[in-house]
Amino acid sequence: MRRGELCGLRWQDVDLAARRLVVCVQLVQVGKEVVEGTIKTDAGQDRVVALSDRAVAALLTWQFQQGQEREA
């Protein structure tokens, strides 16, 4: 995945039960601003990325940590 695509991911794009995520947007820097842009695919459509067991575990840990931080 491209760096901008990773930065543009949201939890709503991630389906841990199905072990996949959907890349819908990317963040790009334009001058001093960061803006949301379309992804760079040949068809210009969203891209589905399969997640490994290790990626799912890491995302679950991260999601839990974010919940803890929000409660603090």
Backbone as ProteinMPNN parsed JSONL, in Angstrom:
{"seq_chain_A": "MRRGELCGLRWQDVDLAARRLVVCVQLVQVGKEVVEGTIKTDAGQDRVVALSDRAVAALLTWQFQQGQEREA", "coords_chain_A": {"N_chain_A": [[0.829, -1.186, 0.0], [0.36, 2.272, -0.587], [1.847, 5.113, 1.055], [0.151, 7.372, 1.419], [-2.338, 6.152, 1.146], [-2.407, 4.505, 3.386], [-2.416, 6.467, 5.372], [-4.894, 7.534, 4.913], [-6.713, 5.656, 5.792], [-9.583, 4.553, 7.636], [-11.332, 3.377, 10.549], [-13.798, 2.442, 9.729], [-13.258, 1.441, 7.263], [-12.118, -0.965, 7.662], [-12.527, -4.422, 8.019], [-12.383, -6.608, 10.314], [-13.408, -9.126, 10.946], [-13.891, -10.281, 8.457], [-11.36, -10.196, 7.585], [-10.166, -8.169, 5.97], [-9.522, -5.042, 4.277], [-10.707, -1.982, 2.903], [-9.504, 0.16, 0.548], [-10.222, 3.386, 0.078], [-9.704, 6.126, -0.107], [-6.976, 8.485, -0.261], [-4.517, 10.357, 1.527], [-3.02, 13.349, 0.609], [-0.31, 15.634, 0.272], [-0.587, 18.995, -0.405], [1.092, 21.648, -1.112], [1.302, 23.265, 1.9], [-0.794, 22.012, 3.023], [-2.781, 19.128, 3.911], [-4.736, 17.039, 2.06], [-7.686, 15.155, 1.173], [-7.696, 12.691, -1.296], [-8.443, 10.902, -4.388], [-7.841, 7.382, -4.883], [-5.079, 5.758, -6.56], [-5.796, 3.793, -8.883], [-6.013, 1.656, -11.757], [-8.63, 1.401, -12.671], [-9.825, 3.276, -11.145], [-11.282, 2.621, -8.926], [-12.354, 1.552, -5.594], [-10.069, -0.386, -3.626], [-9.639, -3.691, -2.482], [-7.993, -5.158, 0.208], [-6.497, -8.019, 1.436], [-6.091, -9.207, 4.778], [-3.512, -10.446, 6.833], [-3.127, -12.923, 9.489], [-1.407, -11.85, 11.367], [-1.567, -9.099, 10.801], [-4.262, -8.607, 11.429], [-4.216, -9.164, 14.181], [-2.471, -7.122, 15.046], [-3.972, -4.851, 14.367], [-6.229, -5.225, 15.998], [-5.045, -4.93, 18.517], [-4.183, -2.267, 18.33], [-6.65, -0.977, 18.015], [-7.807, -1.524, 20.496], [-6.011, -0.154, 22.174], [-6.476, 2.484, 21.33], [-9.08, 2.81, 22.236], [-8.636, 2.687, 24.981], [-7.103, 5.013, 25.341], [-8.931, 6.974, 24.668], [-10.732, 6.778, 26.728], [-9.272, 7.689, 28.834]], "CA_chain_A": [[0.0, 0.0, 0.0], [1.068, 3.556, -0.612], [1.826, 5.852, 2.321], [-1.055, 8.195, 1.468], [-3.479, 5.261, 1.35], [-2.372, 4.121, 4.8], [-2.82, 7.637, 6.163], [-6.308, 7.792, 4.666], [-7.572, 4.593, 6.315], [-10.438, 4.796, 8.797], [-11.799, 2.098, 11.086], [-14.948, 1.985, 8.947], [-12.728, 0.776, 6.069], [-11.499, -2.219, 8.092], [-13.434, -5.488, 8.44], [-11.499, -7.596, 10.929], [-14.042, -10.442, 10.876], [-13.68, -10.782, 7.095], [-9.909, -10.133, 7.37], [-9.875, -7.349, 4.794], [-9.78, -3.613, 4.372], [-11.021, -1.368, 1.618], [-8.812, 1.429, 0.348], [-11.171, 4.271, -0.616], [-9.123, 7.456, -0.306], [-5.608, 8.676, 0.2], [-4.206, 11.721, 1.93], [-1.893, 13.883, -0.152], [0.104, 16.967, 0.684], [-0.633, 20.012, -1.451], [1.705, 22.787, -0.433], [1.394, 23.013, 3.34], [-2.04, 21.382, 3.448], [-3.026, 17.719, 3.627], [-6.103, 16.922, 1.556], [-8.131, 13.82, 0.799], [-7.76, 12.52, -2.738], [-8.839, 9.578, -4.863], [-6.722, 6.444, -4.956], [-4.503, 5.594, -7.894], [-5.955, 2.472, -9.491], [-6.287, 1.764, -13.19], [-10.067, 1.568, -12.874], [-10.29, 4.363, -10.296], [-12.229, 2.072, -7.959], [-11.814, 1.139, -4.304], [-9.274, -1.609, -3.693], [-9.777, -4.549, -1.311], [-6.711, -5.743, 0.595], [-6.633, -9.093, 2.416], [-5.262, -9.028, 5.966], [-2.938, -11.655, 7.419], [-3.407, -13.094, 10.917], [-0.549, -10.902, 12.092], [-2.128, -7.76, 10.609], [-5.503, -8.544, 12.208], [-3.821, -9.073, 15.593], [-1.914, -5.785, 15.278], [-5.075, -3.891, 14.304], [-7.031, -5.405, 17.211], [-4.283, -4.313, 19.607], [-4.223, -0.82, 18.12], [-8.018, -0.541, 18.28], [-7.965, -1.578, 21.951], [-5.228, 0.946, 22.742], [-7.184, 3.734, 21.044], [-10.214, 2.858, 23.158], [-8.091, 3.01, 26.304], [-6.677, 6.414, 25.332], [-10.124, 7.832, 24.628], [-11.36, 6.722, 28.045], [-8.404, 8.361, 29.823]], "C_chain_A": [[0.871, 1.246, 0.0], [0.895, 4.275, 0.731], [0.544, 6.678, 2.466], [-2.316, 7.376, 1.695], [-3.552, 4.823, 2.807], [-2.856, 5.26, 5.683], [-4.309, 7.928, 6.017], [-7.253, 6.732, 5.209], [-8.355, 5.055, 7.535], [-10.923, 3.438, 9.292], [-12.989, 1.57, 10.288], [-14.516, 1.28, 7.662], [-12.184, -0.62, 6.373], [-12.578, -3.192, 8.548], [-12.571, -6.615, 8.991], [-12.086, -9.0, 10.855], [-13.823, -11.082, 9.507], [-12.208, -10.751, 6.699], [-9.562, -9.364, 6.092], [-10.077, -5.878, 5.126], [-10.001, -3.086, 2.972], [-10.329, -0.014, 1.562], [-9.719, 2.297, -0.519], [-10.548, 5.604, -0.989], [-7.657, 7.431, 0.097], [-5.463, 10.123, 0.648], [-2.971, 12.159, 1.166], [-1.576, 15.287, 0.342], [0.116, 17.881, -0.528], [-0.134, 21.298, -0.803], [1.885, 22.455, 1.034], [0.153, 22.321, 3.89], [-2.047, 19.898, 3.111], [-4.491, 17.601, 3.238], [-6.404, 15.473, 1.186], [-8.253, 13.752, -0.717], [-8.204, 11.12, -3.109], [-7.608, 8.686, -4.947], [-6.296, 6.253, -6.403], [-4.631, 4.145, -8.359], [-6.269, 2.68, -10.963], [-7.761, 2.051, -13.454], [-10.632, 2.72, -12.042], [-11.284, 3.92, -9.238], [-11.535, 1.763, -6.639], [-11.075, -0.184, -4.468], [-9.433, -2.38, -2.388], [-8.436, -5.225, -1.056], [-6.972, -6.801, 1.662], [-5.659, -8.857, 3.566], [-4.772, -10.378, 6.479], [-3.355, -11.758, 8.887], [-2.636, -12.069, 11.741], [-1.09, -9.473, 11.979], [-3.408, -7.588, 11.419], [-5.182, -8.392, 13.689], [-3.291, -7.68, 15.926], [-3.022, -4.734, 15.283], [-5.992, -4.005, 15.521], [-6.354, -4.751, 18.411], [-4.365, -2.8, 19.516], [-5.609, -0.262, 18.45], [-8.283, -0.513, 19.791], [-7.235, -0.411, 22.613], [-5.907, 2.291, 22.496], [-8.38, 3.901, 21.974], [-9.775, 3.243, 24.557], [-7.726, 4.487, 26.389], [-7.874, 7.356, 25.345], [-10.823, 7.88, 25.979], [-10.565, 7.495, 29.088], [-8.604, 9.855, 29.846]], "O_chain_A": [[1.982, 1.249, 0.53], [-0.087, 4.061, 1.442], [-0.075, 6.677, 3.53], [-3.252, 7.833, 2.351], [-4.633, 4.776, 3.393], [-3.615, 5.044, 6.628], [-4.916, 8.51, 6.915], [-8.47, 6.883, 5.103], [-7.868, 5.836, 8.353], [-10.923, 2.462, 8.541], [-13.163, 0.356, 10.186], [-15.324, 0.594, 7.036], [-11.833, -1.368, 5.46], [-13.437, -2.845, 9.358], [-12.089, -7.467, 8.244], [-11.341, -9.97, 10.717], [-13.595, -12.288, 9.412], [-11.839, -11.216, 5.621], [-8.787, -9.826, 5.255], [-10.713, -5.524, 6.119], [-9.542, -3.666, 1.988], [-10.541, 0.844, 2.418], [-9.959, 1.994, -1.688], [-10.826, 6.15, -2.057], [-7.174, 6.481, 0.713], [-6.201, 11.001, 0.2], [-1.988, 11.422, 1.086], [-2.46, 16.027, 0.773], [0.745, 17.584, -1.543], [-0.852, 21.948, -0.043], [2.545, 21.474, 1.377], [0.062, 22.07, 5.092], [-1.407, 19.462, 2.154], [-5.378, 18.01, 3.988], [-5.502, 14.679, 0.922], [-8.835, 14.636, -1.345], [-8.327, 10.251, -2.246], [-6.481, 9.168, -5.065], [-7.043, 6.543, -7.338], [-3.687, 3.363, -8.243], [-6.732, 3.747, -11.366], [-8.105, 2.835, -14.338], [-11.79, 3.099, -12.215], [-12.041, 4.734, -8.71], [-10.308, 1.715, -6.56], [-11.408, -0.995, -5.332], [-9.371, -1.793, -1.308], [-7.821, -5.786, -1.963], [-7.6, -6.512, 2.68], [-4.547, -8.371, 3.361], [-5.54, -11.338, 6.548], [-3.872, -10.799, 9.459], [-3.163, -11.497, 12.695], [-1.072, -8.725, 12.956], [-3.619, -6.541, 12.029], [-5.803, -7.583, 14.379], [-3.626, -7.122, 16.97], [-3.01, -3.825, 16.114], [-6.482, -2.993, 16.022], [-7.01, -4.096, 19.222], [-4.592, -2.127, 20.521], [-5.732, 0.788, 19.082], [-8.91, 0.417, 20.298], [-7.777, 0.241, 23.506], [-5.906, 3.15, 23.378], [-8.659, 5.004, 22.445], [-10.443, 4.019, 25.24], [-8.007, 5.14, 27.394], [-7.827, 8.417, 25.967], [-11.431, 8.889, 26.337], [-11.114, 7.911, 30.108], [-7.95, 10.554, 30.62]]}, "name": "protein", "num_of_chains": 1, "seq": "MRRGELCGLRWQDVDLAARRLVVCVQLVQVGKEVVEGTIKTDAGQDRVVALSDRAVAALLTWQFQQGQEREA"}
